[in-house]
Amino acid sequence: MISKSAYTEHELISSLKCNSKEAFEYLYDHYASALYGIIMKIVKDEEKAADVMQDSFLKIWKNIGSYNVEKGTLFTWILNVARNTAIDRLRLDVKNEKSVSWDTVIESDLGNNVVFNPIPATIDIRAIVASLLPEKSVLIDLVYFQGYTHEEVSEKLSLPLGTVKSRIRKALNELREIFDVHSFTLRAA
């Protein structure tokens, strides 16, 4: 198969599910930096982040068959794989009695330069999330940009867990509409 410089999301997914090396390289080349930024925000250590990044892409490769287009975009799915892998690593570190403090996240660390800024299109995801109602944007920020679990957000904001989950679900549905997944095309820069 000849390497492609551009894929529609559907073509990329189909190629990944057929175990195309070129499609996987394309995925890595276009999304690794965005995933690494999120992973670094969670684990706060370059060596651990590199390990988590490798583990994340292995999980993506092995589990691409379980990806369901109806549940969200490919980017959302791979972001969740990376985020969950980073959180799992953090929990393992805590279990092994390594010191980890969520209080060390400084707002200035969350600048636009470390958040999803894809090569195919310039999207300011923070600005889009900020356009949501504050009750939703705060939750998306805590869970997806800062790496908190739903339970931790519930405790931090003194909200019932069900409220946190339903607001996040509604916010993600609004973001899906904003991104209009079906017309999104990935292009190489």
HUSULZI-V246224 format. One record per residue. N is the residue number from 0. PHI is phi in radians with two decimals (NA if undefined). Layout:
# HUSULZI-V246224
((N & PHI) (N & PHI))
This chain:
# HUSULZI-V246224
((0 & NA) (1 & -1.41) (2 & -1.16) (3 & -1.76) (4 & -1.62) (5 & -2.61) (6 & -2.31) (7 & -1.33) (8 & -1.05) (9 & -1.08) (10 & -1.09) (11 & -1.10) (12 & -1.07) (13 & -1.06) (14 & -1.16) (15 & -1.11) (16 & -1.17) (17 & -1.60) (18 & 1.05) (19 & -1.26) (20 & -1.08) (21 & -1.10) (22 & -1.17) (23 & -1.16) (24 & -1.08) (25 & -1.05) (26 & -1.02) (27 & -1.09) (28 & -1.04) (29 & -1.65) (30 & -2.19) (31 & -1.04) (32 & -1.15) (33 & -1.16) (34 & -1.16) (35 & -1.08) (36 & -1.06) (37 & -1.17) (38 & -1.06) (39 & -1.08) (40 & -1.09) (41 & -1.54) (42 & -1.58) (43 & 0.97) (44 & -2.65) (45 & -1.07) (46 & -1.14) (47 & -1.13) (48 & -1.09) (49 & -1.10) (50 & -1.11) (51 & -1.11) (52 & -1.06) (53 & -1.10) (54 & -1.06) (55 & -1.10) (56 & -1.20) (57 & -1.14) (58 & -1.12) (59 & -1.06) (60 & -1.06) (61 & -1.27) (62 & -1.94) (63 & -1.03) (64 & -1.10) (65 & -1.54) (66 & -1.16) (67 & -2.10) (68 & -0.97) (69 & -1.22) (70 & -1.65) (71 & 2.63) (72 & -1.27) (73 & -1.05) (74 & -1.06) (75 & -1.06) (76 & -1.14) (77 & -1.22) (78 & -1.09) (79 & -1.14) (80 & -1.05) (81 & -1.14) (82 & -1.07) (83 & -1.16) (84 & -1.13) (85 & -1.15) (86 & -1.13) (87 & -1.06) (88 & -1.13) (89 & -1.09) (90 & -1.11) (91 & -1.10) (92 & -1.10) (93 & -1.13) (94 & -1.06) (95 & -1.49) (96 & 1.11) (97 & -1.53) (98 & -1.37) (99 & -2.35) (100 & -2.25) (101 & -1.22) (102 & -1.23) (103 & -1.38) (104 & -1.31) (105 & -1.80) (106 & -0.98) (107 & -1.17) (108 & -1.20) (109 & -1.70) (110 & -1.10) (111 & -1.10) (112 & -1.27) (113 & -1.91) (114 & -1.77) (115 & -0.74) (116 & -2.36) (117 & -1.18) (118 & -1.18) (119 & -1.10) (120 & -2.68) (121 & -1.55) (122 & -2.20) (123 & -1.63) (124 & -1.08) (125 & -1.10) (126 & -1.16) (127 & -1.16) (128 & -1.11) (129 & -1.12) (130 & -1.33) (131 & -1.26) (132 & -1.02) (133 & -0.92) (134 & -1.11) (135 & -1.68) (136 & -1.12) (137 & -1.09) (138 & -1.15) (139 & -1.08) (140 & -1.05) (141 & -1.11) (142 & -1.38) (143 & -1.62) (144 & -1.71) (145 & -1.82) (146 & 1.52) (147 & -1.25) (148 & -1.48) (149 & -1.03) (150 & -1.12) (151 & -1.13) (152 & -1.13) (153 & -0.99) (154 & -1.16) (155 & -1.04) (156 & -1.73) (157 & 0.95) (158 & -2.03) (159 & -1.08) (160 & -1.00) (161 & -1.08) (162 & -1.15) (163 & -1.03) (164 & -1.13) (165 & -1.22) (166 & -1.15) (167 & -1.13) (168 & -1.05) (169 & -1.14) (170 & -1.11) (171 & -1.13) (172 & -1.11) (173 & -1.10) (174 & -1.15) (175 & -1.04) (176 & -1.14) (177 & -1.08) (178 & -1.41) (179 & 0.68) (180 & -0.85) (181 & -1.20) (182 & -1.77) (183 & -1.37) (184 & -2.11) (185 & -1.55) (186 & -2.32) (187 & -1.33) (188 & -1.41))
